[in-house]
Amino acid sequence: MIRLSIIGSGNVAQHLIQLFGKTAGIELVQVFSRNKEAVSNLVPIQKITSDFSELKPVDLTIIAVSDNAIESVSKEIPFENHFVVHTSGSLAMETLDNKNRKGVFYPLQTFSKSKEVDFKTIPLCLEAQDKTDHQLLQTVAKLVSDTVYNVDSEQRKALHVAAVFVSNFTNHMYQIGNEICEENNVPFAILKPLIQETANKILTLSPSEAQTGPAKRKDTQTINTHLNFLTDENHKEIYKILTKSIIDNGKKL
Amino acid sequence: MIRLSIIGSGNVAQHLIQLFGKTAGIELVQVFSRNKEAVSNLVPIQKITSDFSELKPVDLTIIAVSDNAIESVSKEIPFENHFVVHTSGSLAMETLDNKNRKGVFYPLQTFSKSKEVDFKTIPLCLEAQDKTDHQLLQTVAKLVSDTVYNVDSEQRKALHVAAVFVSNFTNHMYQIGNEICEENNVPFAILKPLIQETANKILTLSPSEAQTGPAKRKDTQTINTHLNFLTDENHKEIYKILTKSIIDNGKKL
């Protein structure tokens, strides 16, 4: 039985609490939350603490708080020489305080509180200073996910930036599509199968093979029609810069 | 039995030829292709013509050629007073020559020759001048798709622009993510579940509800870390403009 505790009550922390609370082979020992009520529906109340001095040493302490709080929270931990990880995509393992052995447990996924996720399909990116700690982290990761990767801090930083493009910026493309539909009284729902197919294509084709559209075809007539149609200056600017980027990409190949 | 012919041999034409060749209630009468070999594996050779004067009048003639050829091809049709449609998202119905009755049959999907699509899930956007023609077009559309919409030329133009954002530009975000992974020796495959989940979220959440990431959180520290990490000036510029756009969007709400 691997004993672990989770520090945090946000999006990622809540998903991890629910996950590890029901994983065979894992004992969820404690949850730290400044506001006990935030997690009181996820874990028995006697396991929740809002006082760092009450945190007990366990096999694995997971700090799942916002990036700017990770360093200070790791300093607050009352014990030493135990294994402590953070869950951030963008911060180096070194961000953690030196008094404990360090590692990273980064689930590469977009979490929304209002939507359930199937953890089995989420890639977990692991890093640890110590070999034995790394093995423990792998054991834990493989209990909950089918895809476990070893990723060092520099690679993880690259992944995190790439994830902003393929997820956050992609969702913003959906947002702009939605705005254009609303302005012209067309249901955004018409676009949903296209959104699904665009994501599905990437499972079997490379992004450059999957690229279609007026920019890919260098169809300047359609591009100009679109630019004339767009009234929002921000939409227009984004259309121009991304069209140019797709055209320039074609030249590189 | 509805008798129809298809003009064209490109991506969309090939998908339509295969589709209507096997649809009960539809007789695929002729296929026009300048190069007969391009479609000779899709349809019996005696149905293929490369001579416009051989085209016979049918219930529905579908012009599935590139946007800049639609007008001239519609002039080449040897018969008059029949129902002729194009399949373009960006061109008005009026682009077609006046000698025949006009309409549009626009499948809103991204077609790659190398990937099969399930037509049943593709939204078909229909328009016709004549009421009886419109009914015929609806009958044909409902034989092959579960989602059929009536969309006028102005709305279709909006949809086409929106589709560029949610599909072409989204795929370009995948492309950039791929480039960042390659530059840093991380497998792009790690990002694929995130890409799927980002597309799936949009089925149940609005794009603004689904938005996550440093720009949404106005997390300037992470944004600056990312900008320092990016070495490609084009990636950097796109990161900046899309981050600004997400932040400005947050202010509007």
Interface residues (C-beta under 8 A of the other chain):
Chain A: S66 D67 N68 S90 L108 Q109 T110 F111 S112 S114 K115 V117 T121 I122 P123 C125 T147 Y149 V151 E154 Q155 K157 A158 L159 H160 V161 A162 A163 V164 F165 V166 S167 N168 F169 T170 N171 H172 M173 Y174 Q175 I176 G177 N178 I180 C181 E183 N184 N185 V186 P187 F188 I190 L191 K192 P193 L194 I195 Q196 E197 T198 A199 N200 K201 I202 L203 T204 L205 S206 P207 S208 E209 A210 Q211 T212 G213 P214 A215 K216 D219 Q221 T222 T225 H226 F229 L230 N234 H235 E237 I238 Y239 I241 L242 S245 I246 D248 N249
Chain B: D67 N68 S90 L108 Q109 T110 F111 S112 S114 K115 V117 T121 I122 P123 C125 T147 Y149 V151 E154 Q155 K157 A158 L159 H160 V161 A162 A163 V164 F165 V166 S167 N168 F169 T170 N171 H172 M173 Y174 Q175 I176 G177 N178 I180 C181 E183 N184 N185 V186 P187 F188 I190 L191 K192 P193 L194 I195 Q196 E197 T198 A199 N200 K201 I202 L203 T204 L205 S206 P207 S208 E209 A210 Q211 T212 G213 P214 A215 K216 D219 Q221 T222 T225 H226 F229 L230 N234 H235 E237 I238 Y239 I241 L242 S245 I246 D248 N249
